[in-house]
Amino acid sequence: MKYFGTDGFRGEANVDLNVVHAYKVGRFLGWYYGQEHKAKIVIGKDTRRSSYMFEDALSSGLTASGADVYLLHVTPTPSVSYVVRTEQFDCGIMISASHNPYYDNGLKVINGKGHKLEAEIEEKIEAYIDSKEDTIPFATKDAIGCTVDYAVGRHRYIGYLMSLATRSFKNVKVGLDCANGSSYSVAKGVFDALGATTFAIGMNPDGTNINRDCGSTHIENLQKYVRENNLDVGFAYDGDADRCLAVDDKGEVIDGDAILYLCGCYLKEKGELNENTIVTTIMSNLGLYKALDRQNIKYEKTAVGDKYVNANMTEHGYSLGGEQSGHIIFSKYAVTGDGVLTSLMLMEVMLEKKAKLSELRKDLKAYPQVLKNVRVADKPAARNDADVIAATKKVEEALGDNGRILLRESGTEPVIRVMVEADTEELCNRYVDEVIKVLEEKGHVVEK
């Protein structure tokens, strides 16, 4: 596709993604969903300065096509998904570029079931954006749409999150890093209401500081904060709060793999791990798989991307899946990754097991992992070169059951990613470099 990627229409604000694009997306969606009835569409946004501009442009396009627009204002991406599916909206739009820097932004369209918009509709939107003539009629008279302040939708989402807690968080010291992003409007209020002693950072968005040296992409800040304040646990979110990484009581990182392990073991004990299976991506650590084997828990591996995890879970009815980056899906409660929900589920594990996260994760040993990106002239040619395949096979045989090698093409760059997991970082680097050397010798590598 030309505009829409794996996570919506994303790019630098007013460079790759501008207000005309947003207006036209609104024009198309308002018309598309309003052919048989007056369309109802809900919009949420993160704290980027450009989010306000895109909110106005979308609203103009939607109302011009006859749709009524409900504004959630600053809110997490999963809240838009929740409101769409529980309150019968035709679709939702989240204005966010997730973990990207503030000058980027994006439009993520969510269908009536709370999932990402179907690719065939995205293709129609792209065709309309590029069409030289505006073929969509303007609404007139009382058919023109209006905008509605819908902060109540966000409050219902907050109430839903609070209803999921199984017990009080009283006497638990919790640190939150809200990344100066969407979660600042939700997370602390939820933890406070549930009785936690809450310490929060990343709570002062100014339009340009989202994700800047904070949140899940800079977890070292929360690690330091947890240690200095002697907290029981910490949770870090990304800009639109669909990811969560945690920090245990010793200040060590609990990444997405560790979250899957802790929650998977807990759900299995409760008899709630459907088909005794967790859905992971191919980038999950070998240590996770070995730990799951010891617990007799099965697993599936998908391509990288939460949409692939979600598709696998939906197809087979699995209850838990996610990515190392912290996109975790609990299908009993949500259809997308939800950072604040994930932190509540980890709190449940801690409180029900009456144990610190550092104790609960002690059987999970992550293998050292080295990933190097190699710029190539032709990704398929490099990936399928017989000598490259042979070098990869040689590393696989040398590692045996004590490591693995993975070569994959980047979906967004002219890059081959070479990843090795092994007993030591030294081994990882050695084997990665061996394969890269073959790529260089065969003439696949290009200078930046």
N, C-alpha and C positions, 0 to 999 in steps of 0.2 A: 504494500500500500504506500501511497505518497505521503499522507499526513498521519494516519493512525498507526501506532506501533503496538507492542504487546501491552502497553499500559495507557492507552488513549492517545490523544493528540498532544505532543509535548515538545517544547523547544524554548529558546530564549524569547522572553516577552517582547512583542512588537518587532521582532526580527524574524524568527521562524514561525511564531504563533502571534498573530496580531488581532486587533479588535474587529477587523472585517471578517476574519476567519470565524471568530466567536459569534458575531452577528449572524453569519450565514449558517453556522451550526444550529443556532437558535431558530432561525427561519425554517430550516428543514424539519427539525424535530417538532416544532409547533404544528406545522402542516401535517407531517407524517402521522402523528398520534391524534390529530384532530379531524381526521376525515369522516369519522362516524359519530363523534361526540366532542364536546369541548375538552381539549387536552388539559390535564393537570400535571405539572412538572415541578419538581422540587430541586433547589440549588443549594449546595454548601460550598464553603471556601476555606482555604487556610489563611495564614497571616501575611502572605507576601503582599507587598505594596500593589503589584499589578492585579491581584485577585479582585480588587474592588472595580477596577476598570473592566475586567472580563465579565464580572457579574452584571454590570450595567449593559454591556454589549449583548450578552446572552439574553437578558431580560427584554431588551428592545426587539431582538429578532423573534423571540418566542411570542411576545404579546402582539407583535405586528402580524404574526401568522394565526392569532386567535387563541393562543394558550394562556391559561392562568398560571402564574409563576409564584411559588411559595419559597421564601428565603429563610434558610436555616442560619445564615450568617456564618461566623467562624465555628467550625465543627469538624470532627474527625470524618474521614472517608467512610468508615463502617457505619456511622450514624445515618448517612445518606442511604446506604443499602438497607438499613433497618427500617427507616421511615418509608421508603418506596414500597417495600414488600408488606409492611404491616398496615399501611394507611391508603392502599389502593391508588397510588400514583401511576401514571403511564410510564414515566421514567424519571431518573434523577441525573443530575450533573454535578460532579465534584470538580472544583477549580483548585488544582494543586499540582506541583511537580515532585511531591513526596519528599525524598531525601536529597534532591538536587539543590544547588545554591539558589539564593533568593531571586536572582535575575531570570531564572527559568520559570516557566509555569506550564500548566497542562489542563486539558479538559478530558475528564474520564466520565463517559456516559454509562449509566447503570440501567439495565432493563427492569421491567415491572416485577421480576422475580428476585431482584437484588443482585443479579450477576452482571458481569461486564457485557456491554452491548454486543449483539451478534455481528460477525464480520461482514455479512452481506448488507446490513444497514449502514455500517461504517463506509462501505464502498459507495453506497448511494449518496451519502453525505459528501464524500470526496468529489464525486461527479458533479454535484450541485455547486460546491465551492469553486470548481474550475470552469463551470459553464459560463459562456459569454452573455447569455440572456437569462434574466430572472424569470423562470417559468412558474414560480410558486405565487399564487394570488395573495394579495394583502387582505387581511380582515377589515371589515368596515362596520360602521354603526355599533350596535351592541355586541357584535361578534368579536370586536377588539378585546384582547385579553387585559388582565390587570396583574399587578404584583401584590403579594400578601406577606406581611411580616409573620414568619412561622417559627419564631424561637421556641414555641411550645413543642414543636417536633423534636428539637434537641433535648428539651427537658424530659420528654417521654423516653427518649433513648437513655438518658442518665438514670431515670427511674428503673428502666429495664435492667441496666447493668447492676444497680444496687439490689434488685430482686434476686440476682443470681448468687449472691453471697450466702453461704450455708451457716455462717456463724459470725459473731462480732470480731472486729480486728483490734479490740481494746488491748492495750499494753504492748502492741507491736509497733516498733519504730520503723517507719517506711520512708525511703528516699525516692523522689520522683524527679526525672529530668524530662521536662516537657518540650525541649528542643526549640523554645520560643515559637512553637507551632500550634496546631489544632488542639492538641490535648490539654493545653493550658486552660481551656474553657470547660473542661470536663473532669480530668483525672483527680486533681486534688479534692474537688468537691465530693467525688464519689468515696475516696478513701477517708476523708474527714467524716462524712455521714455514717460510714460503717465503723467508726470508732478508732481508727488508727491514729497514732501520733505521727503526723505527716510533715515531712521536710521536703520542700520543692524548690528546684532550680529550673532555669530555662523558662521563666514565667513572665518575661517582660518583652513581648514581641514589639518591634518598632517598624516592621515592614521590610527590613533588610537583614535581620539577624537570625532568621529561621535556619536551623541546622548549623549555624556558624559556631564551631568549637563547642557544640553541645549535642545532646540527644544520642540516639543509638549509633550514629556514625562517628561519635567521639566519646565512646563509652568510658574512656580513661577518666573523664571528669567525674562521673558518677562513682567510679571505683574509689577515687580519692575522697569524695564526699562521704561515702558510706564508712570508710575507715576512720576519717577524722571525727565523725559524729557518732561513732560506735552504733551504727544502725543495724537492724536485724536483716534487712533486705532492701534492695533498690531496683527500680524499674525505669528504663529509658525508652522513649518513643521516638519515632521519626517525625518528619514535618507534618504528615497528615494522619499520624497515629494509627496506621494499619500494621505497623511492626512493633515488636517489643523485644528488647534484650534485658536480661536481669543481672544483678550483681548479688552474690551471696554475702553472708555475714562476715566473711573474711576478706571481702573486696575482690573476689575472683569472678570473672565473667561467666554467666550462664547464657550461652548462645542458643540459637534456634534448635540445634541438635540436642542440647542438654534439656531444653524445655520439652521437646518431643519425648525424650526418654523418661523424664520425671512424671509428666502427665500421662504418658502411655502406661507406665507401670501402675500408676494410681488407678487409672480407668480400668485396667485389667483386673486389679484387686476387687473393684466394685462391680465387675461384670458388665461394664459399659464400653469396653473396647470392641466395637463391632468387628466380627470376623477375626478377632485377635490380630488386627493388622494396622500398621501405621504407614501413611503415605509420605515418602521423602522425595528429594530430587537427587540426581546423580552427583551433586556436589556435597551431599552430606558426608560427614567424616566416617572413615572405616571403623573408628572406635565406637561410634553409635551402633553400627551393625553388629559388631562383636558383643556389645553389651546387650542388645536386643536378643541375640542368639542365646545368651546365657539365661535370659528371662523367658525363653521360649515364646517370644513375640515375633510375628511375621511382619514383613515390610514389602512395600512396593517402591520402585524407583521411577520417577518421571523425568522429563526434560526440565531444565531450569526455568522457573517461572511459576508464580502462585496460581496462574490460570490452569496450568497443566495438573498441578496438585488438586485443585478444585474439581476439574473434569474427572479425574480418576476417582476421587471420593464420591462424587455424585453418581457416577456410573455403577459403582460397586456398593454404595451405601456405607462407606467407612466413616468412622466418627472422629478421627484425628489425622491431621497431616500438616506439612509445612516445610519451610526452608530454613537453612542455617542462618539466614539474615534476620530471622525473627518474624516472618509472615507465618502465623500459625492459625489453622482453621479448626474450630470445634463445631462440627456440623449440627450438633444438638441445639446450639445456641445462635449460630450465625452462618451465613453462606460465603463470607469473605474473611480474610485476615483482620483481626481486631486487636490492637495493642493493649488497650485498657482491659478488655475482656480476658486476654491472655494473662495479664498480671493478676487479675482476680482468680483465675484458675490455679495459678501457682500459689497464691495465698491459701486457697482451699487445700492444696496438697500439704503445705507446711503445717497448717492448723489441724487438719484431720490426722496427720501422721505424728503431730507433736514433735517435730524435728526441724532443725535448721536445714537450709538448702545445701550447705556445705557437707552435711552428713548424708543427705539423701542422694547426692550425686557422686559419692565417693567411688562407686563401682564403675563409673564411666570415665574411661581414660582416652582422651582425644589423641590421635596420632599427629605428629608434626606434619604440616602440609605446606608445600611450596607451589605457588601458581605463578607462572610467567607468561606474559602476553607477547606474541611474536607477530609483527606486521608482515604480511605476505602479499604477493601480487595476485594470487588466485587461491582462495580458501579451499575449494573442493580439490583442486589439483595437488595442493600441499598435503591435504588430509589423506588423499588416496594414493599418494606416491608409494610404490612398492617398497622402497628402501626405508621410508618413514614408518610404514606399517611393520617392517621387519625389526627396526630399532625399538619400536614400541613393544612388540612381542618379546623381544629379548629382555627388556626391563620387567615385563610382567612375569616372565619365568624366573628372573633373579629375585624378585620380591616374594613370589609364592603367596602364602596366606598372610604374610606379615607386611603387606602394603598393597598399593595399586597405582596405576598410571591412567590418566584420562586426557585424551585430546579432543577438543571440541571447537567448533567454529563459533565465533562471536556472532550474535544476531544483529548487531548494530555497527560493528567496525570491521575493517579489513584485517582481522586478527585471528590467529589460532591460539587458543589457550592450552598450555601444557601444565598439567597438575600431577604431582606425585605425593603420595602419603607413604611414609616409611617409619621405621623405628627411631631414626634420628634425622634432624634437619640437614645434617651433612650428606646423608644418603639421598634425601629428597633433592637437594641441589645438584648432586652428581648426576642422578638419573635424568632430571629435567634438562640439564646442560647437554647430556649425551644425545638426546632427541633433537634439541635445538641445533646442535652441531650438524646433524644430518640434514635438517631443513636448510641450513646455510650452504652446505656443500652441494646440495641439489639445486641451488639457485632460487629457492622459493622466497627467501627473506628479502625485504626491501627496507631501505633506510627511512626513518621518519621524515 
